[in-house]
Amino acid sequence: QVQLVESGGGLVQAGGSLRLSCAASGSILSIDAMGWYRQAPGKQRELVARIRSGRSPDYADSVKGRFTISRDNTKNTVYLQVNSLKPEDTAVYYCNADIQIWAWALSSSYWGQGTQVTVSS
């Protein structure tokens, strides 16, 4: 069993901030990468930010300079600090992690249930 538990979503005014959290738990040998994706109604799910072990984080162009991703490896947790929010940031935000369970197997991708972020004008 592997679970990703998300928190931190909510309703904010334009220009406001939130911090999203996602903690992985269960039968985890290692976590190769953790990231955040979002999906607005009628739109495809898109990458927001992703960080891999030993590498610099990747960001969507639309959030560069406003969002910051970070990891706490001791807690198997990833955070997304979202600042200067705009109405177009409104979406369901999903946590994703590439997790290795067995030493002889490749990592698999796991998803959280999603947390709603709504930005009002």
MOFENTA-V974744 format. One record per pair of residues at least 24 apart in sequence whose ideal C-beta (glycine too) atoms are under 7 Angstrom apart, sorted by sequence separation. I is the first residue (numbers start at 1). J is the second residue. D is the distance in whole Angstrom. If there is no record, write none. Layout:
BEGIN
i;j;d
I;J;D
I;J;D
END
This chain:
BEGIN
i;j;d
2;26;4
92;116;6
93;117;5
1;26;4
2;27;6
1;27;6
2;28;6
91;117;6
90;117;6
89;117;6
90;118;5
90;119;5
89;119;5
49;80;6
87;119;5
36;69;7
86;119;6
85;119;5
87;121;6
34;71;6
34;78;4
36;80;5
31;76;6
48;93;7
28;76;6
40;90;6
25;76;7
40;91;4
23;75;6
24;76;4
39;91;6
23;76;6
38;91;4
39;92;5
23;77;5
38;92;7
22;77;7
38;93;5
21;77;6
22;78;5
38;94;7
36;93;6
37;94;5
21;79;6
20;79;7
36;95;6
37;96;6
19;79;6
20;80;4
35;96;5
19;81;5
20;82;7
34;97;5
18;82;5
33;97;7
17;82;6
33;98;5
17;83;5
31;97;6
32;98;4
31;98;7
17;85;7
31;99;5
32;100;7
15;84;6
16;85;5
15;85;7
30;100;5
14;85;6
28;99;6
29;100;5
14;86;6
29;101;6
12;85;6
14;87;6
20;93;6
22;95;3
24;97;5
28;101;7
29;102;7
27;101;5
29;103;6
24;99;7
32;107;5
9;93;6
6;95;5
22;112;6
4;95;5
4;97;6
20;115;6
2;99;6
18;117;7
14;119;6
4;110;6
6;112;4
9;115;3
14;120;7
4;111;7
5;112;7
6;113;7
8;115;7
9;116;5
11;118;5
12;119;6
13;120;5
14;121;6
2;110;5
4;112;4
6;114;7
7;115;7
9;117;5
6;115;5
11;120;7
END
